[in-house]
Amino acid sequence: MFLDLKAPTLVVTGHWNPRIFEESWIAQNLFEKKVGETVEMGQIAEVPVTPWVATFVDGIGVRCKPDRFEVFMSAADDGGRAEAVLSRALE
């Protein structure tokens, strides 16, 4: 089963700094990729509605806005991995 990639699966509200969440930081800190490792990433943007981009790695997407952090799943069976990514974002 595939999910709607326009709607986040997990959301944490609060005060977030979107500038921290750039591609290399996301790969290393949220997906535990090693420096120099090749990582296949994709990005989804709702243009021209919003400037915020969701970055996907291994079927899990993240998007950071000043007032919320969002996690997207591309398939229903990604729940455990999505929770792990969210947990690392909260560390």
C-alpha positions in Angstrom: 0.0 0.0 0.0 1.4 3.4 -0.9 0.6 6.6 1.0 -0.1 10.2 -0.1 3.3 11.9 -0.2 1.7 15.3 0.1 0.5 14.7 3.7 3.0 14.0 6.5 2.6 10.8 8.6 4.2 12.1 11.8 4.4 15.7 12.9 6.1 17.4 15.9 5.2 21.0 16.5 7.5 23.5 18.2 10.3 25.8 17.3 12.6 24.4 14.6 15.5 25.8 12.7 15.0 24.7 9.0 18.5 25.8 8.1 20.0 22.9 10.0 18.1 20.4 7.9 20.1 20.4 4.7 20.8 17.3 2.7 24.1 16.1 4.1 23.0 16.7 7.7 19.8 14.8 7.0 21.7 11.9 5.5 24.3 11.7 8.3 22.2 12.5 11.4 18.7 11.2 10.6 19.5 8.3 8.3 22.9 7.4 9.8 24.7 7.5 6.4 28.5 7.7 6.6 30.5 10.6 5.3 31.5 9.9 1.7 28.8 7.2 1.3 26.7 7.6 -1.9 23.1 8.3 -0.9 20.2 8.4 -3.3 17.8 11.2 -2.4 14.7 12.7 -3.8 12.9 16.0 -3.1 9.2 16.9 -3.3 8.1 20.5 -3.3 4.6 22.0 -3.5 5.4 24.8 -5.9 4.3 27.5 -5.9 2.3 26.9 -2.7 5.2 26.7 -0.3 9.0 27.0 -0.4 9.4 24.0 2.0 10.9 20.9 0.4 10.5 17.3 1.7 13.7 15.3 1.3 13.4 11.5 0.9 16.0 8.9 1.7 15.2 5.1 1.5 11.4 5.8 1.2 11.2 8.1 4.3 10.9 11.9 3.8 11.5 14.7 6.2 10.5 18.4 6.0 11.4 21.1 8.5 9.4 24.3 8.9 9.9 26.9 11.6 6.9 25.7 13.5 6.9 21.9 12.8 9.0 18.9 11.8 7.3 16.4 9.5 8.1 12.8 8.5 6.6 11.2 5.4 6.3 7.5 4.6 6.1 6.3 1.1 4.7 2.8 2.1 2.6 1.7 5.0 5.3 -0.8 6.2 7.9 2.0 6.9 6.4 2.9 10.3 9.3 1.7 12.4 11.9 3.4 10.2 9.9 6.7 10.2 9.7 6.6 14.0 13.5 6.0 14.2 14.2 9.0 12.0 11.8 11.2 14.1 13.6 10.0 17.3 17.0 11.0 15.9 15.6 14.4 15.0 14.5 14.9 18.6 17.9 14.0 20.1 
